[in-house]
């Protein structure tokens, strides 16, 4: 048998790699416990959820119900839902022509928040305040002193407006930007006469939420205008700064309700603004999301919000889980039958991968709203084969190195140097496919792609931080290095047929290379 021309020095520090893996697992476990993510979030097809039908109506004369407007609304609503995380929600239109409705189905018990979010028309206006009063009808000075320059009809509507009536706090999204309007604030405590809008929501190019740096506790929404909006907002703020109150206030109106009406002390030509209004974190995040993706071209009448039952049911879920379990058992049996004791490294690796996958899914569920659907389960099961391929590539590479005359300890290192390139390339190909599927597909295919991508990354973590370190450790044991017939490295197992006693043959091969191992 030929002797390799050079030895391969040990590149592994198995204790350190295993310690890093333990830190990762403990970190995920701690994160899951802190978030309260003790179970997986199941998707609409496995768990059921919330469903609502939106009936479109024109918000004003310029926004008529057309097939194009409905398609645009579906696209915007889908973007808003996706901005909350990988929730496997379903947004589609049903019906034909201009009679189409939009159906939204959201998994889990948190669907009402999403339903409230996506149905907002998000018609944002910046209007100068002409008059303000307490939100009750007939209180204050509005009846005794009509606002100059305002029609009698508007003054009468202002005097009669009752902001304590819940119907007046729903928002309409139907306020024409070129007209004077009367409106309540969100709390119903104040009412306003507002001038025609000078800056519109369509002129907002960016919206994000955060914490006010001055207070440190209040949530705000920061806006950035496009070129046209920057010019209009600068002109508006410059004009009202020298006016007496309340004419120096600019009301920020969303869907017909005043969110806030700050006084303007100086011109703001920078093209940015902030919306404040005693927001909670969820309210600020939702407002930023609806503004970020644009206003809906139509207003909607919301149908009854209903809880929907799982479309697959417990039997189908159990069948899918049973298929995955049977696949794992078959992989275990094959590994132990073919690789003997070495196969237990495969079993341990798959258990570690399964634990990491469960914790990752649980954390992602609490963090970005990831929900596991049947398509995701399919992607996870497919990944079992990908993970097993990584083990087989490495194990067979080690056997090749032993057949060429290396000791087991040397073969583990030289085999790893050659196998890891193949493993990384194969996983990168799978990861690229998963990314492409996720970004260019819709519906359940995205869930399949997301699960496949996550499990591919976990495969790389396990092979680098568990499988390889474990092989480095077991190669030092006499049971494996002597080529015991149950070790998976006996002469018969690796295809050496020159000796009648397989154990002796491997032991002799290892003896030849013992000096090389000591040198390492």
Secondary structure, 3 states (H helix, E strand, C coil): CCCCCCCCCCCCCHHHHHHHHHHHHHHHHHHHHHHCCCCCCECHHHHCEEEEEEEEECCECCECCCHHHHHHHHHHHHHHHHCCCCCCCEEEEECCHHHCEEEEEEECCCHHHHHHHHCCCCCEEEEEEEEEEECCCCCCCCCCCCCCCCCHHHHHHHHHCCCCCHHHHCCCCCCCCCCCEEEEECCCCEEEEECCCCEEHHHEEEEEEEECCCCCCCEEEEEEECHHHHHHHHHHHHHHCCCCCCCCEEEEEECCEEEEEEECCCCCCCCEEEEEEEECHHHHHHHHHHHHCCCCCCEEEECCCEEECCCCHHHHHHHHHHHHHHHHHHHHHHHHHHHHHHHHHHHHHHHHHHHHHHHHHHHHHHHHCCCECHHHHHHHHHHHHHHHHHHHHHHHHHHHHHHCCCCHHHHHHHHHHHHHHHHHHHHHHHHHHHHHHHHHCCCHHHHHHHHHHHHHHHHHHHHHHHHHHHHHHHCCCHHHHCCCCCCCCCHHHHCCCCCCCHHHHHHHHHHHCHHHHHHC
